[in-house]
């Protein structure tokens, strides 16, 4: 996850993230690796996946399906800055949860949840779950790890009560099929992904990814990404008349100084020229 401004507070307790921002807007380009519940306490959350935009307002919650690209904008609403909770359901947790379920009670022939972003109805279960975690926005009040695991379990139960389609979605433990490496990297170069994460999203182990990448490029993966980002930045500056301060973030750099130095080394002149 990559933020363009750092005036924020984020606490992480056992895959439950408490976020609060003191400025007007926070944008992050996010690869959703695990299923996630995003709840807004104040302000609003704009989620963009492809051409689909979803606004999550105060008191509302959205489900983000794993292995998808989502651009998040965490922004104020009126006089209220953004604050919210992000609940991450990793595969190991869901596997353990699945073992506790009475398999005889599982719904049969249910269609899997297909959208990448699902805005959830305002149920009592969802509201009570997140309202019970308000005190933990105070970082001096640290919850017990066991309590946070119970909250994660409560989050899964709250989803399953809403609609049966979440059963096959949450409890599908298959890994993604191999997909074209360069096609994936060409579409996702601007995201802050490690090589291990790119390997995962293309359906490979790290060793398999490195072996397959050598077949399609003479460059190491990190060098390929660097050159792709710099060329994209050059195109945006030349053809879209964008500001340098905007472009370096759009193409995946986190540090302006690093971007400026790499750009000048690659093209022989500074990005401002």
C-alpha positions as CSV (number, residue, x, y, z in Angstrom):
1,X,0.0,0.0,0.0
2,X,1.4,3.4,-0.9
3,X,0.3,6.8,0.5
4,X,1.1,10.1,-1.1
5,X,1.0,12.1,2.2
6,X,2.2,10.8,5.6
7,X,0.1,12.9,8.1
8,X,-1.8,9.9,9.4
9,X,-2.0,7.5,12.3
10,X,-2.4,3.8,11.7
11,X,-2.5,1.1,14.3
12,X,-2.4,-2.6,13.4
13,X,-3.6,-5.2,15.8
14,X,-3.7,-8.8,14.5
15,X,-4.7,-7.8,10.9
16,X,-7.1,-5.1,12.1
17,X,-6.0,-1.6,11.0
18,X,-7.2,1.6,12.7
19,X,-6.6,4.6,10.4
20,X,-7.0,8.3,11.1
21,X,-5.9,11.2,8.9
22,X,-5.3,14.9,9.7
23,X,-5.2,16.3,6.2
24,X,-7.7,16.7,3.4
25,X,-7.0,13.6,1.3
26,X,-5.1,10.4,1.3
27,X,-4.7,8.3,-1.9
28,X,-3.2,4.8,-2.0
29,X,-2.9,2.4,-4.9
30,X,-3.7,-1.0,-3.3
31,X,-3.4,-4.6,-4.4
32,X,-6.0,-6.4,-2.3
33,X,-4.1,-9.6,-1.5
34,X,-6.5,-10.8,1.2
35,X,-10.3,-10.4,1.6
36,X,-10.9,-7.1,3.5
37,X,-13.7,-5.3,5.3
38,X,-13.4,-1.5,5.2
39,X,-15.6,0.4,7.6
40,X,-15.9,4.3,7.7
41,X,-16.3,6.0,11.1
42,X,-16.0,9.5,9.6
43,X,-15.3,11.2,6.3
44,X,-15.7,9.0,3.3
45,X,-13.9,6.3,1.3
46,X,-13.8,6.3,-2.5
47,X,-13.0,2.9,-4.1
48,X,-12.1,2.7,-7.8
49,X,-11.7,-0.7,-9.5
50,X,-11.4,-0.3,-13.3
51,X,-14.3,1.9,-14.4
52,X,-16.4,1.1,-11.3
53,X,-16.5,3.7,-8.5
54,X,-18.0,3.0,-5.0
55,X,-18.4,5.6,-2.3
56,X,-18.5,4.4,1.3
57,X,-19.9,7.0,3.7
58,X,-19.9,7.4,7.5
59,X,-21.3,4.3,9.2
60,X,-21.0,2.1,6.0
61,X,-18.9,-0.9,5.2
62,X,-17.5,-2.5,2.0
63,X,-16.1,-5.9,1.2
64,X,-13.0,-6.0,-0.9
65,X,-12.4,-9.3,-2.7
66,X,-8.8,-10.6,-2.7
67,X,-6.4,-10.6,-5.6
68,X,-7.7,-7.4,-7.1
69,X,-6.5,-3.8,-7.8
70,X,-8.3,-1.0,-6.0
71,X,-7.4,2.7,-5.8
72,X,-8.5,4.1,-2.4
73,X,-9.1,7.8,-1.7
74,X,-9.6,8.5,2.0
75,X,-11.1,11.9,2.2
76,X,-12.9,14.3,4.6
77,X,-16.7,14.9,4.5
78,X,-17.6,18.4,5.6
79,X,-15.7,19.2,8.8
80,X,-14.9,15.5,9.5
81,X,-11.5,14.0,8.6
82,X,-11.4,10.4,7.5
83,X,-11.1,7.6,10.1
84,X,-11.9,4.0,9.6
85,X,-11.1,0.4,10.3
86,X,-9.8,-2.2,7.8
87,X,-10.2,-5.8,8.8
88,X,-7.9,-8.3,6.9
89,X,-8.9,-11.9,6.5
90,X,-5.7,-13.8,5.5
91,X,-5.9,-17.4,4.1
92,X,-4.5,-19.1,7.2
93,X,-7.1,-17.4,9.4
94,X,-9.9,-18.4,7.0
95,X,-8.6,-22.0,6.8
96,X,-8.7,-22.2,10.6
97,X,-12.1,-20.7,10.7
98,X,-13.4,-23.1,8.0
99,X,-12.4,-26.1,10.2
100,X,-14.8,-24.9,12.9
101,X,-17.8,-24.8,10.6
102,X,-20.4,-27.5,10.6
103,X,-20.0,-28.7,7.0
104,X,-23.6,-30.1,7.1
105,X,-24.9,-26.5,7.4
106,X,-23.0,-25.2,4.4
107,X,-25.3,-23.9,1.6
108,X,-25.2,-25.9,-1.6
109,X,-24.7,-24.7,-5.2
110,X,-24.2,-21.0,-4.2
111,X,-22.7,-18.6,-6.8
112,X,-19.4,-17.0,-5.7
113,X,-19.3,-13.3,-5.0
114,X,-17.8,-11.9,-8.3
115,X,-17.5,-8.1,-7.9
116,X,-14.1,-6.8,-6.5
117,X,-15.9,-4.2,-4.3
118,X,-19.2,-4.9,-2.6
119,X,-20.9,-2.2,-0.6
120,X,-22.6,-4.0,2.3
121,X,-26.1,-3.3,3.7
122,X,-26.1,-1.6,7.1
123,X,-26.9,-4.6,9.4
124,X,-27.0,-4.7,13.1
125,X,-24.1,-7.2,13.2
126,X,-21.8,-5.0,11.1
127,X,-22.6,-1.9,13.1
128,X,-22.2,-3.5,16.5
129,X,-18.9,-5.1,15.5
130,X,-17.2,-1.9,14.5
131,X,-18.8,0.3,17.2
132,X,-17.3,-2.1,19.8
133,X,-13.8,-1.2,18.5
134,X,-14.1,2.6,18.8
135,X,-12.0,2.7,22.0
136,X,-9.0,1.3,20.2
137,X,-8.6,4.4,18.1
138,X,-6.8,5.6,21.2
139,X,-3.3,4.0,20.7
140,X,-2.7,3.9,24.5
141,X,-5.5,1.3,24.8
142,X,-4.0,-1.9,23.3
143,X,-6.4,-4.8,22.8
144,X,-5.5,-8.3,23.6
145,X,-4.5,-10.4,20.5
146,X,-7.1,-13.0,21.4
147,X,-9.8,-10.3,21.4
148,X,-8.8,-9.1,17.9
149,X,-9.0,-12.6,16.6
150,X,-12.5,-12.9,18.1
151,X,-13.4,-9.6,16.2
152,X,-12.1,-11.1,13.0
153,X,-14.3,-14.2,13.5
154,X,-17.2,-11.9,14.3
155,X,-16.5,-10.1,11.0
156,X,-16.7,-13.4,9.0
157,X,-20.0,-14.3,10.7
158,X,-21.4,-10.9,9.9
159,X,-20.5,-11.3,6.3
160,X,-22.0,-14.8,6.1
161,X,-25.3,-13.6,7.6
162,X,-25.7,-11.0,4.9
163,X,-25.6,-13.4,1.9
164,X,-24.7,-17.0,1.1
165,X,-22.5,-15.9,-1.8
166,X,-19.7,-15.0,0.7
167,X,-19.3,-18.7,1.6
168,X,-17.6,-19.9,-1.6
169,X,-15.7,-16.6,-1.8
170,X,-14.2,-16.6,1.7
171,X,-13.5,-20.4,1.7
172,X,-11.9,-20.8,-1.7
173,X,-8.3,-21.7,-1.0
174,X,-7.1,-22.3,-4.5
175,X,-4.1,-20.3,-5.7
176,X,-4.4,-18.1,-8.8
177,X,-3.5,-19.8,-12.2
178,X,-0.3,-18.7,-13.9
179,X,-0.8,-15.6,-15.9
180,X,1.4,-13.7,-18.3
181,X,4.2,-12.0,-16.3
182,X,4.9,-9.0,-18.5
183,X,1.2,-8.3,-19.1
184,X,0.6,-8.3,-15.4
185,X,3.6,-6.0,-14.7
186,X,2.7,-3.7,-17.6
187,X,-0.8,-3.2,-16.0
188,X,0.4,-2.9,-12.4
189,X,3.9,-1.3,-12.5
190,X,2.6,1.7,-10.5
191,X,1.6,-0.4,-7.4
192,X,4.0,-0.8,-4.5
193,X,4.5,-4.6,-4.9
194,X,7.4,-6.6,-3.8
195,X,8.8,-9.3,-6.2
196,X,7.3,-11.9,-3.9
197,X,3.9,-10.3,-4.2
198,X,4.2,-10.1,-8.0
199,X,5.1,-13.8,-8.1
200,X,2.0,-14.6,-6.0
201,X,-0.4,-12.5,-8.2
202,X,0.9,-14.2,-11.3
203,X,0.4,-17.7,-9.8
204,X,4.0,-18.6,-9.2
205,X,6.5,-19.3,-6.4
206,X,9.3,-16.8,-6.2
207,X,11.8,-19.3,-7.7
208,X,9.4,-20.1,-10.6
209,X,8.8,-16.4,-11.2
210,X,12.5,-15.6,-11.5
211,X,13.0,-18.5,-13.8
212,X,10.1,-17.5,-16.0
213,X,11.0,-13.8,-16.0
214,X,14.4,-14.7,-17.5
215,X,12.6,-16.2,-20.4
216,X,10.8,-13.0,-21.3
217,X,13.3,-10.2,-20.4
218,X,17.0,-9.6,-20.4
219,X,16.6,-7.3,-17.4
220,X,16.1,-8.3,-13.7
221,X,12.5,-7.7,-12.5
222,X,13.4,-4.6,-10.4
223,X,15.3,-3.0,-13.3
224,X,12.4,-3.7,-15.6
225,X,10.0,-2.0,-13.2
226,X,12.3,1.0,-12.8
227,X,12.7,1.6,-16.5
228,X,8.9,1.1,-17.0
229,X,8.1,3.7,-14.4
230,X,10.6,6.2,-15.7
231,X,9.4,5.8,-19.3
232,X,5.7,6.2,-18.1
233,X,6.7,9.3,-16.2
234,X,8.5,10.8,-19.3
235,X,5.4,10.1,-21.4
236,X,3.1,11.8,-18.8
237,X,5.3,14.9,-18.6
238,X,5.7,15.2,-22.3
239,X,2.2,14.4,-23.5
240,X,-0.2,15.0,-20.6
241,X,1.3,18.3,-19.3
242,X,1.2,17.0,-15.7
243,X,3.1,18.3,-12.7
244,X,6.3,16.5,-11.7
245,X,4.9,16.4,-8.1
246,X,1.9,14.4,-9.3
247,X,3.6,12.2,-11.9
248,X,6.2,10.5,-9.6
249,X,3.4,9.2,-7.4
250,X,1.3,8.0,-10.3
251,X,4.1,5.8,-11.7
252,X,4.9,4.1,-8.4
253,X,7.7,6.1,-6.8
254,X,7.4,6.9,-3.1
255,X,10.2,9.4,-2.8
256,X,10.5,12.5,-5.0
257,X,14.3,12.7,-4.6
258,X,14.8,9.1,-5.6
259,X,12.6,9.7,-8.6
260,X,14.4,12.8,-9.7
261,X,17.8,11.2,-9.4
262,X,16.7,8.1,-11.3
263,X,15.0,10.1,-14.0
264,X,18.1,12.3,-14.7
265,X,20.3,9.2,-14.7
266,X,18.1,7.5,-17.2
267,X,17.4,10.4,-19.6
268,X,20.2,12.8,-19.0
269,X,18.0,15.7,-17.8
270,X,15.9,16.5,-14.8
271,X,12.1,15.8,-14.9
272,X,11.4,19.5,-14.4
273,X,12.9,20.2,-17.8
